[in-house]
Amino acid sequence: MLRPKIPTNPTPTGHLTPPTAVEPTAVIPSTQVPPPAPVAPAPTRPTVQLTPGTALALVGGGTAVVLAVGAVLVSMLLAVAITGASVAVCALVIRSLVHADAKRR
């Protein structure tokens, strides 16, 4: 029903002409371009100064990231635990219903 359509190459019909010979052409050198001027080296970047204020900001930012990631992981663990507990309760209820139905027969 769903088959891919593969294109087919048409077969050549008629007479084919042989390829013509290509004659080499002479290469004329162009005018010489002077070499580029040397580039001055880029100035070195200044080193980063770690002041007490920036250190405190880095520590605060790192703490915030760790707390946010921890909260996400704890909430995912809690969601898995609640789901597992509810599935266990459903299994107990279904088992109880099946067992009570089997006693009546």
Salt bridges, closest charged atoms under 4 A:
ASP101 OD2 - ARG105 NH2 3.90
